Amino acid sequence: MARTTTKDAQALIQSFRSAYAATPTNLKIIDIYVIFAISTALIQVVYMAIVGSFPFNSFLSGVLSCVGTAVLAVCLRIQVNKENKEFKDLPPERAFADFVLSNLVLHLVIMNFLG
């Protein structure tokens, strides 16, 4: 039974690799950015757990900034993806401009929350 589970897991990983190999480079870059933002948020949470959360507003601002940026990047990835038929009429430049403007608004709110 353990062998079939291992074979199934290997087949699943291989199918994910082959499907991701066909992904365009610009989407892979956005994926790396999302992973970076989420890992930065996780590092902040671990740091807060170890050191403490004295300036709690700063911790909350940092984590919400990372998570908000990751969510906006996922939205950008959805809009830029050529296989997504909902946004086929939306040019990638417009999607990127929306991403930049949304990040600007997000970080202005985060800076205001810092005090």
C-alpha positions as CSV (number, residue, x, y, z in Angstrom):
1,M,0.0,0.0,0.0
2,A,2.9,2.4,0.7
3,R,4.3,1.8,-2.7
4,T,1.1,2.8,-4.5
5,T,0.9,6.0,-2.3
6,T,4.5,6.9,-3.2
7,K,3.9,6.2,-6.9
8,D,0.7,8.3,-6.8
9,A,2.5,11.1,-5.1
10,Q,5.4,11.0,-7.7
11,A,2.9,10.9,-10.5
12,L,1.1,13.9,-9.1
13,I,4.3,15.9,-8.6
14,Q,5.4,15.0,-12.2
15,S,2.1,16.2,-13.6
16,F,2.4,19.5,-11.7
17,R,6.0,19.9,-13.0
18,S,5.0,19.3,-16.6
19,A,2.0,21.6,-16.4
20,Y,4.0,24.4,-14.7
21,A,6.8,24.0,-17.4
22,A,4.3,25.3,-19.9
23,T,3.5,28.4,-17.8
24,P,4.8,31.7,-19.4
25,T,7.8,33.4,-17.7
26,N,5.9,36.5,-16.7
27,L,3.5,34.4,-14.6
28,K,6.4,32.5,-13.0
29,I,7.9,35.9,-12.0
30,I,4.6,36.9,-10.4
31,D,4.4,33.5,-8.6
32,I,7.9,34.1,-7.2
33,Y,6.8,37.6,-6.0
34,V,3.8,36.1,-4.2
35,I,5.9,33.4,-2.6
36,F,8.3,36.2,-1.4
37,A,5.5,38.3,0.0
38,I,4.0,35.4,1.9
39,S,7.3,34.2,3.2
40,T,8.1,37.7,4.4
41,A,4.8,37.7,6.3
42,L,5.6,34.3,7.9
43,I,9.1,35.5,8.9
44,Q,7.4,38.5,10.6
45,V,5.0,36.3,12.5
46,V,7.8,34.0,13.7
47,Y,9.8,37.0,14.8
48,M,6.9,38.4,16.7
49,A,6.4,35.0,18.4
50,I,10.0,34.8,19.4
51,V,10.7,38.5,20.4
52,G,7.3,39.8,21.3
53,S,4.8,42.2,19.9
54,F,5.5,45.4,21.8
55,P,4.8,47.8,18.8
56,F,1.7,45.8,17.8
57,N,0.7,48.3,15.2
58,S,4.0,47.9,13.4
59,F,3.7,44.1,13.4
60,L,0.2,44.3,12.1
61,S,1.1,46.8,9.4
62,G,4.0,44.7,8.2
63,V,2.0,41.5,8.0
64,L,-1.0,43.2,6.4
65,S,1.3,44.9,3.9
66,C,2.8,41.6,2.9
67,V,-0.5,39.7,2.7
68,G,-2.2,42.6,0.8
69,T,0.6,42.8,-1.7
70,A,0.4,39.0,-2.2
71,V,-3.4,39.3,-2.8
72,L,-2.9,42.1,-5.3
73,A,-0.2,40.1,-7.1
74,V,-2.6,37.1,-7.4
75,C,-5.2,39.4,-8.9
76,L,-2.5,40.7,-11.4
77,R,-1.7,37.1,-12.3
78,I,-5.3,36.3,-12.9
79,Q,-5.7,39.3,-15.2
80,V,-2.4,38.8,-17.1
81,N,-3.0,35.1,-17.7
82,K,-3.8,34.5,-21.4
83,E,-5.8,31.4,-20.7
84,N,-8.2,33.3,-18.6
85,K,-11.1,34.2,-20.9
86,E,-12.7,36.8,-18.5
87,F,-9.9,39.3,-19.0
88,K,-9.0,38.6,-22.6
89,D,-9.9,42.2,-23.6
90,L,-7.9,43.8,-20.8
91,P,-4.4,44.8,-21.9
92,P,-1.5,43.7,-19.6
93,E,-0.4,47.3,-19.2
94,R,-3.7,48.2,-17.8
95,A,-3.6,45.3,-15.4
96,F,-0.1,46.3,-14.2
97,A,-1.2,49.9,-13.8
98,D,-4.1,48.8,-11.7
99,F,-1.7,46.7,-9.6
100,V,0.6,49.6,-9.0
101,L,-2.2,52.0,-8.1
102,S,-3.7,49.5,-5.8
103,N,-0.4,48.9,-4.1
104,L,0.1,52.7,-3.7
105,V,-3.3,53.0,-2.0
106,L,-2.6,49.9,0.2
107,H,0.7,51.2,1.4
108,L,-0.6,54.7,2.0
109,V,-3.2,53.2,4.3
110,I,-0.5,51.0,5.9
111,M,1.7,54.1,6.5
112,N,-1.3,55.9,8.1
113,F,-2.0,52.9,10.4
114,L,1.6,53.0,11.6
115,G,1.0,56.3,13.3
